[in-house]
Amino acid sequence: MSDRAVSPKNEKLKRAFLSAVRAGEVGKVKKLLTRHRWLRENINAPWHFFDSPLILCARGNPKMIDALLKVGADINARSTWWAGGFGILDGATKAEAKFLISRGAKVDAHSAAHLDMLDKLRELVSADPSVVHKRGGDGQSPLHFASTVRIAKFLLDHGAKIDMRDIDHESTPAQWMLGKVGGGDLTRHDVARYLVKRGCQTDILMAAALGDAKLVRKHLDKNPDSIRMRVTEEFFPMIGGKTGGTIYQWTLGWYVSPPAVARKFGHKQIANLLLRRSPPDVKLIEACWAADKTTAQSLLKKHPRLPASLTPADLRTVADAARENETKAVRLMLEIGFPVDARGQEGGMPLHWACWHGNLAMVKTILRHNPPIELTDTVHHGTPLGWAIYGSKHGWHPDRGDYPACVETLIKVGAKIPQKTDGSEAVEKLLRRYKK
């Protein structure tokens, strides 16, 4: 059933039911299912995140699973995600999988690869060799899901394409294995290293993540400018398009550099190697991200013309840092002379992003540099004040920011209140006071 067909009464019921399932309130879920036929009729609807049926939401809760199965939930239902649906076993632990299989969950090539079920995978490939290329969640191949070297070896030996890219993130199996995503974890670095040995495509970010000094030097010797690579739209232009953007955003982090990636995974010597091979402008950006004022000032003293040499991509870093809620980094960048009206993701300025986070300290820091407070972003056409209002209710973490204070601060410096607003109760109350 589509959301358009849901009546206001049932929409309220749906929200209450979703909340109870996500909170693991089995007793409440049972009562709601007993009382409301409409919920039972829609038990397999894609109401959970990423168009998933609720059975996927209940994966770690056996009692909840049984309660949903009792009224007709399909344990093998998959999400209807446009790039490829996920099933309940795709992100399950081995303990969870044992219970789910006992309740009828079917193991396919992707879940077998994820759960290190080599015998089952052999059986599936023997019956149909083409399953090594079959696309699953996000359009991934079974190799993307490989949790161990022996699984990866088996798949490659049976024709799996080592650099096959998924659909949603256009990323290779090795790229998926660098960090914790879905059912993956950091132990898959050993699988990624195996894929490197088997000849998969690599880049300097991957080399840094794996702590592979030989591979780092290989990339730098072949292309010294590879040190400039970051997880940005400049190097991964699909970011912000229809797809979800490179998986590096989640395995490595947004906007990270090779030295930052090396530090993230505890490879200090690799980080130092990368910095030694970095030109002054790259070192300056690194210092700014680390809020290392001493190093930044030393570089500027040695290279006074350095700020003038920064590219537009370098200068937008201040907006990227604001998007990442890095107050100290934004402060240092603005002090050095980065443009206060630089545009980052969604075409938002640093002030837009500070407002989105409800970060009062960052808002005040940016206002000291006289930003254009009525300039709108290029995607949603909202002002910084508009972002603060909307973020107070719909933001990534609305409970963490001081949105009323951000809103009031902007109003006091002359920001115009939008005609239509959709903020939190506290923010709307504040706006009513100023609208009088």
C-alpha positions in Angstrom: 0.0 0.0 0.0 1.4 3.4 -0.9 1.7 6.2 1.6 -0.8 8.2 -0.5 -3.5 5.6 0.3 -3.0 5.8 4.0 -5.7 7.8 5.8 -4.7 10.3 8.5 -6.0 7.9 11.2 -4.0 5.0 9.8 -0.9 7.2 9.3 -1.0 7.9 13.0 -1.4 4.2 13.8 1.4 3.3 11.4 3.8 5.7 13.2 2.9 4.3 16.6 3.4 0.7 15.3 6.8 1.6 13.7 7.9 3.3 16.9 7.0 0.2 18.9 8.8 -2.2 16.5 11.9 -0.1 16.4 11.9 0.2 20.2 11.6 -3.5 20.6 8.3 -3.2 22.6 7.0 -6.7 21.9 4.0 -6.4 24.2 2.8 -3.2 22.6 3.3 -4.6 19.1 1.2 -7.6 19.9 -1.6 -5.5 21.3 -1.6 -3.2 18.2 -1.6 -6.2 15.9 -4.5 -7.8 17.8 -6.6 -4.7 17.7 -6.0 -3.4 14.2 -6.6 -5.6 11.1 -5.1 -2.9 8.9 -1.7 -3.4 10.5 -1.9 -7.1 9.9 -2.9 -6.6 6.3 0.1 -4.4 5.8 2.6 -6.4 7.8 5.0 -6.7 4.8 4.7 -3.1 3.6 8.1 -1.3 3.1 7.6 1.0 6.1 11.1 0.7 7.6 14.2 2.6 6.5 15.3 2.3 2.9 11.9 0.8 1.9 12.3 -2.3 4.1 9.6 -4.5 5.6 9.4 -4.4 9.3 10.7 -8.0 9.7 14.2 -6.6 8.8 13.8 -4.0 11.6 13.2 -6.8 14.1 16.2 -8.9 13.1 18.0 -8.8 16.5 14.8 -9.5 18.5 13.6 -13.2 18.4 10.4 -12.5 20.3 9.6 -9.6 17.9 10.3 -11.8 14.9 7.9 -14.5 16.2 5.2 -11.9 16.9 5.4 -10.6 13.3 5.6 -14.0 11.8 2.5 -15.1 13.7 0.4 -12.5 11.8 1.8 -13.3 8.4 5.1 -11.5 8.1 7.3 -13.0 5.4 10.8 -13.8 6.8 12.1 -13.8 3.3 10.7 -10.4 2.3 13.3 -8.0 1.0 13.5 -4.2 0.9 12.3 -2.6 -2.3 15.3 -0.3 -2.5 15.7 0.9 -6.1 19.3 -0.3 -6.5 18.6 -3.8 -5.1 16.8 -5.1 -2.1 18.3 -6.4 1.2 17.1 -9.6 3.0 17.0 -10.4 6.7 20.2 -12.5 6.5 22.3 -10.0 4.7 23.4 -8.1 7.8 22.8 -10.8 10.4 25.3 -12.1 12.8 26.0 -15.9 12.8 23.9 -16.3 16.0 21.0 -14.3 14.6 21.2 -16.2 11.3 20.9 -19.6 13.1 17.6 -18.5 14.7 16.4 -16.9 11.4 17.1 -20.0 9.4 15.2 -22.0 11.9 12.3 -19.8 11.2 12.5 -20.3 7.5 15.0 -17.7 6.2 16.5 -18.9 3.0 20.3 -18.6 2.4 21.3 -17.1 -0.9 24.8 -16.5 -2.4 25.0 -13.1 -0.8 24.1 -14.2 2.7 26.2 -17.3 2.4 29.2 -15.1 1.5 28.4 -12.8 4.4 28.0 -15.6 6.9 31.1 -17.5 5.7 28.9 -20.5 4.8 31.3 -22.0 2.2 29.6 -25.4 1.9 26.3 -23.7 1.2 27.9 -21.3 -1.3 29.5 -24.3 -3.1 26.0 -25.9 -3.3 24.5 -22.7 -4.8 27.3 -22.1 -7.3 27.2 -25.8 -8.4 23.5 -25.5 -9.1 23.9 -22.2 -10.9 27.4 -20.8 -11.6 25.9 -17.4 -12.6 25.0 -16.6 -9.0 28.6 -15.3 -8.5 27.5 -12.3 -10.7 24.0 -11.9 -9.2 23.1 -8.5 -7.8 21.7 -8.2 -4.3 21.3 -5.3 -1.8 22.5 -2.0 -3.3 23.3 -4.0 -6.5 26.2 -5.7 -4.8 27.7 -9.0 -6.0 28.3 -11.9 -3.6 32.0 -10.8 -3.6 31.0 -7.5 -2.0 29.5 -9.5 0.9 32.5 -11.8 1.3 33.5 -11.9 5.0 36.5 -14.1 4.8 39.5 -14.7 2.5 38.3 -18.3 1.8 34.9 -17.0 0.5 36.6 -14.4 -1.6 39.0 -17.0 -3.1 36.2 -19.4 -3.9 34.1 -16.7 -5.6 37.1 -15.4 -7.7 38.1 -18.9 -8.6 34.6 -19.5 -9.9 34.4 -16.4 -12.1 33.4 -13.5 -9.9 34.5 -10.2 -11.3 37.0 -8.7 -8.9 36.1 -5.0 -9.7 32.4 -5.4 -10.3 30.8 -2.2 -8.9 27.5 -2.1 -7.0 24.7 0.1 -8.4 23.9 2.5 -5.6 27.5 3.5 -4.7 29.4 2.4 -7.9 32.1 0.9 -5.6 34.1 -2.2 -5.8 34.2 -5.1 -3.3 37.6 -3.9 -1.9 36.2 -0.4 -1.4 33.3 -1.8 0.6 35.6 -3.8 2.8 37.6 -0.9 4.2 35.2 0.1 7.0 32.1 -0.8 8.9 29.1 -0.8 6.6 25.9 -2.8 7.2 26.9 -6.3 8.2 30.6 -5.6 7.5 33.3 -4.8 10.0 37.0 -3.8 10.1 38.2 -7.4 10.1 37.5 -7.4 6.3 40.7 -5.6 5.8 42.3 -9.0 5.4 39.9 -9.8 2.6 40.6 -6.4 1.0 44.4 -7.2 1.2 43.7 -10.5 -0.5 41.8 -8.8 -3.3 44.8 -6.4 -3.7 47.1 -9.4 -4.1 44.7 -10.8 -6.7 45.0 -7.6 -8.7 41.9 -5.5 -7.8 41.8 -1.8 -8.6 43.4 0.4 -5.9 43.8 4.0 -5.0 45.9 5.9 -2.5 43.0 6.1 0.0 42.7 2.3 0.0 46.5 2.0 0.4 46.3 4.3 3.4 43.5 2.5 5.0 45.3 -0.9 4.6 48.6 0.6 5.9 50.3 -0.7 2.8 53.5 1.5 2.5 54.6 -0.2 -0.7 51.2 0.5 -2.3 51.2 4.1 -1.0 54.6 4.7 -2.6 53.5 3.1 -5.8 50.6 5.5 -6.2 52.7 8.6 -5.2 55.6 7.6 -7.5 53.2 7.1 -10.4 51.1 10.2 -9.7 52.4 12.7 -7.0 49.1 14.6 -7.2 47.3 11.5 -5.9 48.1 12.9 -2.5 45.4 15.4 -3.1 42.7 12.8 -3.4 39.8 13.2 -0.9 36.3 11.7 -0.6 34.8 14.6 -2.4 32.8 15.2 -5.5 36.0 16.3 -7.3 37.3 12.8 -7.1 34.0 11.0 -6.8 31.6 13.0 -8.9 28.6 10.8 -8.3 28.3 12.3 -4.8 25.0 14.2 -4.7 23.5 12.5 -7.7 20.7 10.0 -7.9 22.9 7.3 -6.4 24.1 7.2 -2.8 27.6 8.3 -3.6 30.8 6.4 -3.2 30.8 3.9 -0.3 34.0 5.6 0.8 31.8 8.2 2.5 30.9 5.4 5.0 33.9 3.1 4.9 36.4 6.0 5.2 34.5 9.2 6.0 33.3 12.3 4.2 36.0 14.6 2.8 38.9 12.6 4.3 42.4 12.7 2.9 45.0 9.9 2.7 46.8 11.0 5.9 43.5 11.3 7.7 42.5 7.8 6.5 45.8 6.4 7.7 45.3 7.9 11.1 41.8 6.7 11.3 43.0 3.1 11.0 46.0 3.5 13.3 48.7 3.7 10.7 50.8 6.6 12.1 53.9 5.8 10.1 51.9 5.8 6.9 50.3 9.1 7.8 53.8 10.6 8.4 55.0 9.2 5.0 52.0 10.8 3.3 52.6 14.1 4.9 56.3 14.1 4.0 55.3 13.6 0.4 52.7 16.4 0.5 53.2 19.9 -0.9 52.7 22.9 1.3 49.1 23.6 0.2 48.1 20.0 1.1 49.9 20.3 4.4 48.0 23.5 5.2 44.6 21.9 4.5 45.6 19.0 6.7 46.5 21.4 9.5 43.2 23.2 9.2 41.2 20.0 9.4 43.1 19.1 12.5 42.6 22.6 13.9 46.4 22.7 14.3 47.0 26.4 14.4 50.7 26.1 15.2 51.5 24.1 12.1 49.2 26.3 9.9 50.9 29.5 11.1 54.4 27.9 10.5 53.4 27.0 7.0 52.1 30.5 6.3 55.2 32.1 7.7 57.3 30.0 5.4 55.0 30.3 2.4 53.2 33.7 2.8 51.6 33.4 -0.7 50.1 30.0 0.1 46.5 31.1 0.6 46.5 32.7 -2.8 47.5 29.4 -4.4 44.6 27.4 -3.1 42.2 26.1 -5.7 38.4 26.5 -5.5 38.2 22.9 -4.4 40.6 23.7 -1.5 38.6 26.8 -0.5 35.3 25.0 -0.3 36.9 22.9 2.4 35.6 25.4 5.0 32.0 24.5 4.0 32.9 20.8 4.1 34.3 21.2 7.6 31.1 23.0 8.6 29.1 20.1 7.1 31.1 17.8 9.3 30.4 20.0 12.4 34.0 20.7 12.9 33.9 24.0 14.8 37.6 24.5 15.5 38.5 23.6 11.9 36.0 26.2 10.5 37.3 28.8 12.9 41.0 28.3 11.8 40.1 28.3 8.1 38.2 31.6 8.4 41.0 33.2 10.4 43.4 32.2 7.6 41.2 33.7 5.0 39.0 31.0 3.6 35.9 32.5 2.0 33.0 32.7 4.4 30.6 32.3 1.5 32.2 29.1 0.1 29.6 26.6 -1.1 29.8 22.9 -0.1 27.3 20.1 -0.4 23.8 21.1 -1.4 25.3 24.5 -2.3 25.3 25.4 1.4 27.7 27.9 2.9 29.4 27.3 6.3 26.6 29.2 8.0 24.0 27.0 6.4 25.7 23.9 7.8 26.3 25.4 11.3 22.6 26.2 11.4 21.7 22.7 10.2 23.6 21.3 13.2 22.2 23.8 15.6 25.8 24.6 16.5 25.6 28.0 18.2 29.4 28.3 18.7 30.0 27.8 15.0 27.2 30.2 14.1 28.7 32.9 16.2 32.2 32.2 14.9 31.0 32.5 11.3 28.9 35.7 11.9 32.1 37.5 13.1 33.3 37.2 9.4 30.2 38.9 8.0 28.6 36.2 5.9 25.7 37.0 3.6 22.8 35.9 5.8 20.1 35.9 3.1 22.0 33.9 0.5 20.2 30.7 -0.3 21.6 27.3 -1.0 21.6 26.0 -4.6 19.4 22.9 -4.0 16.7 23.7 -1.5 16.8 27.5 -2.0 16.8 28.1 1.8 18.6 30.7 3.8 20.7 29.8 6.9 17.8 30.7 9.1 15.6 28.4 7.1 18.1 25.6 7.6 18.2 26.2 11.3 14.4 26.1 11.6 13.9 23.0 9.4 16.9 21.2 11.0 15.4 21.7 14.5 12.8 19.2 13.6 14.1 17.2 10.6 17.9 17.4 11.1 20.3 14.5 11.4 20.4 14.9 15.2 17.9 17.6 16.2 18.2 16.7 19.9 21.9 17.6 20.0 21.8 21.2 18.7 20.8 24.5 20.3 18.4 25.5 17.5 16.3 28.1 19.4 19.5 30.0 20.3 20.8 29.7 16.7 17.5 31.0 15.3 17.3 33.9 17.7 20.9 34.8 17.0 20.2 35.1 13.3 17.0 37.0 13.8 18.9 39.5 15.9 21.4 40.2 13.2 18.7 40.8 10.7 17.8 37.5 9.2 14.3 37.4 7.7 11.8 34.8 9.0 10.4 32.6 6.2 6.7 32.8 5.5 6.3 29.1 6.0 8.2 27.3 8.7 8.3 23.7 9.9 10.5 23.6 13.0 10.5 22.0 16.4 7.9 23.1 19.0 10.5 25.2 20.8 11.6 27.0 17.6 8.1 27.6 16.4 7.2 29.1 19.8 10.2 31.4 19.5 9.2 32.4 16.0 5.7 33.3 17.1 7.1 35.7 19.5 9.2 37.5 16.9 6.4 37.5 14.3 4.1 39.7 16.6 
